[in-house]
Amino acid sequence: MEDVIIIGAGAVGAFIARSLSRFQVSVLVIEKENDVGDVTSMANSAIAHSGYDPEPGTKKAFFNVAGNRMFPQLCKELDVSFGQVGTLTVATENEQLEMLKDLLERAKKNGVPAEFLTADEVKKSEPNINPEVKGALLCPTGGIVNPFTLVAHAMENAMDNGVKLALGEEVTGIVKQGGIYHVTTNKKTYEAKVVVNSAGLHADDIARMIEPIEWKILPRKGEYYVLDHYAPGLVNHVLFPLPSAKGKGVLVTMTTSGNYLVGPSSEFVNNKEDTATDVMTLASVKAQAMNLVPKVPFNQEIRVYAGIRATPSTHDFIIEPSKKYSDFINVAGIESPGLVSSPAIGEYVATKLIGAVLPLNERPNYKSRVRPYVKPLSMPLEERNALIKKDPRYGEMVCQCEKVSLGEIYDVLSRSVPCLTVKALKKRTRAGFGKCQGGFCQPQVIRLLAAYYHVTPLEVLYDRAGSQIVKDETKKESK
């Protein structure tokens, strides 16, 4: 029996697990996908929001600002790429200047550093901005982060400190008997004293297994363009339009990998699994982006994608025990700015909510850092050559587009978080993220995964069950 079961291994579940790993409690994380951070935490804008936008006094405002303050040190400990490049919320019409002033006041109430920039100041810092710009709100603490490694490394750190992880298991039922929760998945049944529901898009489905609820999760789709890392300097900050009831609007931003993101759209959908993109929506995203940056080079597009946000009917984060049980904790509706809020949410849920129902004693041998990752591309040439001389695998390129070496892939595979699929390895190493989108490196990645996990290439999955890439052998040995 576990002390705590966490349902969901997205950003929030991973950071709750990491916070709990500081204490002498047994923790199991159950995730229905074959990798951590594989749904909303993967398909988002990769932004560490400053916290100027949420309504003052809300949970969104509190956890956004608290999480943003944690990010610089947190990303050092977890070896995650993070750039505090600042955000600019741009007015392109005179009528919008009053809205900027209102946002400036909101930023002050939320305790977020912010300042108003004139049109000339904006043009000076952003040469490619719409020349009709009237002004902008600068929030210097906003930034960009690698969302894939943020979740994976947080879970890695948690597992290095004793947390257990069950991948590919979907929770199908929860019953409380004799003070103990019996959590049944499609594979087995687990027992725990405390359950945390951080199941993202399906958090309302999990909550209803315990009691009737008054809230629900509304899936909201956002579609994006990804541009190649063709050249630096298209934008120097994260650029937002003025926010609306639909969200923060279509942004244009660089990423920690040097690519550019354009998006998202914002439309409610009926299907929580609907990640399809469509021409009309993407055309609207393109038009809105070009109102910010008229010369966005869409000829450098390498892919499009869609993510689904778990929008709560309450219009604010739901972070509280169930009405029936104080030891069943719902952490739901964590939409934007959920990514940056997740470390602060994890700390609060672990120490305040779980700490109220379970004794928490500090673990004496807790480690706050992951084992450093070897990054040959960031090394001076002399150091890189010395590394390759010591381990030639770091000189053997698997992914030519992103310059990912065999040594880096084996490093990732040796970590505590399993890397079971092509997509999982892609998110950790960027092998397959380049211009060819895996056209050249994917066969080698399949062979590497097959050899590492002692399966055949026909058994290697791209992502979910049934997503085998190799369907059959075309050449078989004659007998």
C-alpha positions in Angstrom: 0.0 0.0 0.0 1.2 3.5 -0.8 0.9 6.6 1.3 -0.1 8.7 -1.8 -1.3 7.9 -5.3 -1.2 10.7 -7.8 -3.4 10.2 -10.9 -1.8 12.0 -13.9 1.8 12.7 -14.8 1.6 16.0 -16.5 3.4 19.1 -15.2 1.2 19.3 -12.1 1.4 15.6 -11.2 5.1 15.6 -11.7 5.7 18.6 -9.5 3.4 17.3 -6.7 5.5 14.1 -6.9 8.7 16.0 -6.7 7.6 18.1 -3.7 6.4 14.9 -1.9 9.7 13.2 -2.6 11.3 15.5 0.0 9.4 13.6 2.6 9.5 10.0 4.0 6.3 8.9 2.3 5.7 6.3 -0.4 4.3 7.8 -3.6 3.0 6.2 -6.8 2.1 8.2 -9.9 -0.3 6.6 -12.4 -0.4 7.8 -16.0 -2.7 6.5 -18.8 -0.2 7.6 -21.6 3.1 5.8 -22.3 5.1 8.9 -21.2 5.0 11.7 -18.7 3.8 15.1 -19.9 2.3 13.7 -23.0 -1.0 15.7 -23.4 -1.6 19.3 -22.3 1.9 19.7 -20.8 3.4 18.9 -24.1 1.2 20.8 -26.6 1.2 24.4 -25.3 3.0 27.7 -25.9 6.1 26.8 -23.8 5.8 30.1 -21.9 6.7 31.0 -18.3 4.0 33.7 -17.9 4.9 36.6 -15.6 1.4 36.8 -14.0 0.2 40.2 -15.1 -3.0 38.8 -16.7 -4.9 36.7 -14.2 -7.6 38.4 -12.1 -6.1 39.6 -8.8 -7.1 37.4 -5.9 -7.6 34.3 -7.9 -5.7 31.0 -7.6 -4.4 31.6 -11.1 -2.9 34.9 -10.1 -1.4 33.5 -6.9 0.2 30.4 -8.3 1.3 32.0 -11.6 3.3 34.6 -9.7 4.7 32.2 -7.2 5.6 29.7 -9.8 7.3 32.3 -12.0 9.5 33.3 -9.0 10.6 29.6 -8.6 11.6 29.1 -12.2 15.2 30.4 -12.4 16.4 28.3 -9.6 14.1 25.3 -10.4 15.4 25.1 -14.0 19.0 25.1 -12.8 18.3 22.2 -10.4 16.4 20.2 -13.0 18.8 21.1 -15.9 16.0 22.5 -18.0 16.4 25.2 -20.7 14.8 28.5 -19.6 15.2 32.0 -20.9 13.8 35.0 -19.1 13.4 37.0 -22.3 10.4 39.0 -21.1 7.0 39.4 -22.7 5.5 42.3 -24.6 1.7 42.7 -24.8 1.2 44.9 -27.9 -1.4 47.5 -28.7 -1.8 48.2 -32.4 -4.7 50.7 -32.1 -5.0 53.8 -30.1 -8.2 52.5 -28.4 -6.2 49.7 -26.9 -3.8 51.9 -24.9 -6.4 52.2 -22.1 -6.4 48.4 -21.9 -2.6 48.4 -21.5 -2.9 50.8 -18.7 -5.5 48.6 -17.0 -3.2 45.6 -17.4 -0.3 47.6 -15.9 -2.5 48.3 -12.8 -3.4 44.6 -12.7 0.3 43.6 -12.9 1.0 45.9 -9.9 -1.8 44.3 -7.9 -0.4 40.9 -8.7 3.1 41.9 -7.7 4.5 41.6 -11.2 7.2 44.0 -12.5 5.9 45.7 -15.6 6.3 49.0 -17.5 4.7 50.8 -20.4 6.7 51.2 -23.6 6.0 53.8 -26.2 5.7 52.9 -29.9 9.2 54.1 -30.5 10.6 52.0 -27.6 8.7 48.9 -28.9 10.1 49.4 -32.5 13.6 49.8 -31.1 13.4 46.5 -29.2 11.4 44.6 -31.9 12.4 45.7 -35.4 10.0 43.3 -37.1 6.9 44.5 -35.1 3.9 45.9 -36.9 4.8 49.5 -37.8 1.4 50.6 -36.6 2.2 49.6 -33.0 1.0 52.2 -30.5 2.7 50.9 -27.3 3.2 47.7 -25.3 3.3 46.4 -21.7 6.8 44.9 -20.9 6.9 42.2 -18.2 10.6 41.3 -17.8 10.0 38.2 -15.6 8.1 36.3 -18.4 10.1 33.8 -20.3 10.3 30.6 -22.4 11.0 27.1 -21.2 11.3 23.6 -22.6 8.0 22.0 -21.5 9.1 18.5 -22.5 12.2 18.3 -20.3 10.5 20.4 -17.5 8.0 17.6 -16.9 10.4 14.7 -17.6 13.2 16.1 -15.4 10.8 16.9 -12.5 9.5 13.3 -12.6 13.1 12.0 -12.9 14.1 14.0 -9.8 11.0 12.6 -8.0 11.9 9.0 -9.0 15.5 9.5 -8.0 14.2 10.3 -4.6 12.0 7.1 -4.4 8.7 7.9 -6.2 7.3 5.1 -8.4 5.7 5.5 -11.8 3.1 3.4 -13.6 2.8 4.3 -17.3 0.1 3.1 -19.7 -2.4 2.5 -17.0 -5.8 4.2 -17.1 -7.7 4.5 -13.9 -11.1 2.9 -14.3 -12.5 3.0 -10.7 -11.9 4.3 -7.2 -13.5 2.9 -4.0 -12.8 3.9 -0.4 -13.1 1.1 2.1 -12.0 1.1 5.7 -10.1 4.3 5.3 -8.1 3.0 2.3 -8.5 3.9 -1.4 -8.6 1.1 -3.9 -7.6 2.5 -7.2 -8.3 0.2 -10.1 -6.6 0.6 -13.5 -6.9 -1.3 -16.8 -4.1 -3.5 -15.5 -4.3 -3.9 -11.7 -5.6 -2.4 -8.4 -3.5 -0.3 -6.0 -4.1 0.9 -2.4 -3.3 4.2 -0.8 -4.1 6.4 2.1 -4.4 9.6 0.0 -5.3 10.2 -3.6 -4.5 13.2 -5.7 -6.5 13.8 -8.8 -4.4 15.7 -11.3 -5.7 13.9 -14.4 -5.9 17.0 -16.6 -8.6 16.8 -19.2 -10.1 13.9 -17.4 -10.0 15.3 -13.8 -13.8 15.6 -13.7 -14.2 12.0 -14.8 -11.9 10.9 -12.0 -13.6 13.2 -9.4 -17.0 11.6 -10.2 -15.7 8.2 -9.2 -15.8 9.5 -5.6 -18.8 11.8 -5.5 -21.1 14.1 -7.6 -19.3 17.3 -8.5 -20.6 20.8 -9.4 -17.8 21.6 -11.8 -16.6 20.2 -15.1 -13.7 20.3 -17.5 -14.4 22.0 -20.9 -11.8 21.0 -23.5 -10.5 24.0 -25.5 -8.3 23.4 -28.5 -5.4 25.6 -29.6 -3.7 25.2 -33.0 -0.1 26.2 -33.7 2.6 26.6 -36.4 6.2 25.6 -35.7 8.8 27.4 -37.7 12.3 26.1 -38.3 15.2 27.7 -36.3 16.4 29.4 -39.5 17.7 32.6 -38.0 17.7 34.5 -34.6 16.0 37.8 -34.2 12.6 37.5 -35.7 11.3 38.5 -32.2 13.3 39.3 -29.1 10.5 38.9 -26.6 7.3 36.8 -26.3 4.8 38.9 -28.3 1.2 38.9 -27.2 -1.8 40.8 -28.6 -4.3 42.2 -26.0 -6.0 39.4 -24.2 -9.7 38.6 -24.7 -12.3 36.3 -23.2 -10.8 33.5 -25.2 -7.4 33.9 -23.6 -4.1 35.6 -24.3 -4.5 35.5 -28.0 -2.2 34.4 -30.9 1.4 35.0 -29.8 4.7 35.0 -31.7 7.6 33.7 -29.8 11.0 32.1 -30.0 11.6 28.8 -28.2 14.5 27.5 -26.1 15.6 25.4 -29.1 15.7 28.3 -31.5 12.5 27.5 -33.3 9.5 29.9 -33.4 5.9 29.2 -32.3 2.9 31.0 -33.7 -0.5 30.4 -32.1 -2.7 29.3 -30.5 -6.3 29.4 -31.7 -8.9 29.0 -28.9 -12.1 27.1 -29.6 -14.1 24.8 -27.3 -14.5 21.2 -28.7 -16.6 18.3 -27.7 -14.0 15.6 -27.8 -11.2 15.7 -25.2 -9.0 13.7 -27.6 -9.5 16.0 -30.6 -6.0 17.2 -31.6 -6.7 17.5 -35.3 -5.8 20.8 -37.1 -7.8 22.4 -39.9 -7.0 24.8 -42.7 -9.5 27.5 -41.8 -8.3 27.8 -38.1 -4.7 27.8 -39.1 -5.4 30.6 -41.7 -7.0 32.7 -38.9 -3.9 32.1 -36.6 -1.7 33.2 -39.5 -3.6 36.4 -40.1 -3.7 37.3 -36.4 0.1 36.6 -36.1 0.8 38.9 -39.0 -1.0 41.7 -37.3 1.8 41.5 -34.7 4.7 40.6 -37.0 3.9 41.2 -40.7 6.9 39.4 -42.0 6.5 36.1 -40.1 8.3 33.7 -42.6 5.6 31.0 -42.9 7.7 29.5 -45.7 9.8 28.1 -42.8 7.0 26.1 -41.3 8.0 22.6 -40.4 4.8 21.4 -38.8 1.5 22.3 -37.2 0.0 20.8 -34.1 -2.9 21.3 -31.7 -3.2 21.0 -27.9 -6.2 20.7 -25.7 -6.5 22.8 -22.6 -8.5 21.7 -19.5 -10.7 24.8 -19.0 -12.6 24.6 -15.8 -16.3 25.7 -15.6 -15.3 27.7 -12.5 -13.0 30.0 -14.5 -10.2 29.4 -11.9 -7.9 26.6 -10.9 -9.6 23.9 -8.7 -7.2 23.0 -5.9 -9.0 21.6 -2.9 -10.1 18.4 -1.2 -13.3 16.7 -2.3 -16.4 17.7 -0.4 -16.7 14.1 0.9 -13.1 13.2 1.8 -10.3 15.5 3.0 -7.7 12.9 1.8 -9.0 12.9 -1.8 -7.6 16.1 -3.4 -8.7 17.5 -6.7 -6.1 19.5 -8.7 -8.1 20.3 -11.8 -8.7 22.9 -14.5 -5.1 23.8 -14.6 -5.2 25.6 -17.9 -2.9 28.6 -18.9 -0.9 29.7 -16.9 -0.7 26.2 -15.6 2.8 25.3 -16.8 4.5 28.1 -14.9 2.2 27.6 -11.9 2.9 23.9 -11.6 5.9 24.0 -9.2 4.0 26.3 -6.8 0.9 24.2 -7.1 3.0 21.1 -6.4 4.5 22.6 -3.2 1.1 23.8 -1.9 -0.6 20.5 -2.5 2.2 18.5 -0.9 2.8 20.6 2.2 -0.6 22.2 2.9 -3.3 19.8 1.6 -1.5 16.4 1.9 0.4 17.7 5.0 -3.0 18.3 6.7 -3.9 14.6 6.5 -0.6 12.8 6.4 2.5 13.2 8.6 5.4 14.6 6.5 8.9 14.1 7.8 11.8 15.4 5.8 13.9 12.8 3.9 17.5 13.2 5.1 19.1 12.2 1.8 16.8 14.2 -0.5 18.5 15.4 -3.7 17.1 18.5 -5.4 19.1 18.1 -8.6 19.0 15.7 -11.5 22.2 14.2 -12.8 23.6 16.9 -15.2 22.8 16.2 -18.9 25.7 16.1 -21.3 25.1 18.8 -24.0 27.9 18.6 -26.6 26.5 21.5 -28.8 26.9 23.9 -25.9 30.5 22.9 -25.2 33.6 24.7 -26.5 35.1 22.8 -29.4 38.1 21.6 -27.3 35.8 20.2 -24.6 33.6 18.6 -27.2 36.5 16.9 -28.9 37.7 15.6 -25.5 34.3 14.2 -24.8 34.2 12.4 -28.1 37.7 11.0 -27.6 36.5 9.6 -24.2 33.2 8.3 -25.5 33.0 8.1 -29.3 29.2 7.8 -29.2 29.0 11.6 -28.7 30.5 12.0 -32.1 28.0 9.7 -33.9 25.1 11.8 -35.1 21.7 10.1 -35.0 19.6 13.2 -35.8 21.4 15.4 -38.3 18.8 18.2 -38.2 19.0 18.7 -34.5 22.6 17.4 -34.1 21.6 14.7 -31.5 24.3 12.2 -30.9 24.1 8.5 -30.0 25.7 9.3 -26.6 22.9 11.7 -25.7 20.3 9.1 -26.6 21.9 6.5 -24.4 22.2 9.0 -21.6 18.5 9.7 -21.7 17.6 6.0 -21.9 19.7 5.4 -18.7 17.6 7.7 -16.6 15.0 6.7 -14.0 12.0 7.8 -16.1 11.4 5.2 -18.9 11.6 6.4 -22.4 9.5 3.8 -24.1 8.4 5.3 -27.4 9.7 7.2 -30.4 7.8 10.3 -29.3 9.2 10.1 -25.7 12.7 10.0 -27.0 11.9 12.8 -29.4 10.7 15.0 -26.6 13.8 14.3 -24.4 16.5 14.6 -27.0 14.9 16.5 -30.0 15.7 13.6 -32.3 13.0 14.0 -35.0 12.1 17.6 -34.1 14.0 19.1 -37.1 13.1 20.1 -40.6 12.8 16.5 -41.8 10.5 15.6 -38.8 12.2 12.2 -38.3 12.3 11.3 -42.0 16.0 10.3 -41.7 16.6 9.5 -38.1 13.4 7.7 -37.1 14.5 4.3 -38.5 17.7 4.4 -36.4 15.7 5.5 -33.3 13.4 2.5 -33.8 16.4 0.2 -34.0 17.9 1.8 -30.9 14.7 1.5 -28.8 14.2 -2.1 -30.0 17.7 -3.1 -29.0 17.6 -1.3 -25.6 14.3 -2.8 -24.5 15.0 -6.2 -26.1 12.0 -6.1 -28.5 11.7 -6.3 -32.2 11.3 -3.1 -34.4 7.7 -4.3 -35.0 6.9 -3.8 -31.3 8.3 -0.2 -31.0 5.5 2.3 -30.6 5.5 5.9 -31.8 3.2 6.9 -28.9 0.0 5.2 -27.7 -0.9 1.6 -27.9 -1.4 0.5 -31.5 1.0 3.2 -33.0 3.6 0.8 -34.3 5.5 2.3 -37.2 7.0 -0.9 -38.6 4.2 -3.1 -39.7 5.9 -6.1 -41.2 9.3 -7.5 -42.3 9.9 -7.2 -46.0 12.9 -9.4 -46.1 13.0 -12.6 -44.1 15.7 -15.2 -43.7 15.2 -18.2 -45.8 15.1 -21.5 -43.9 
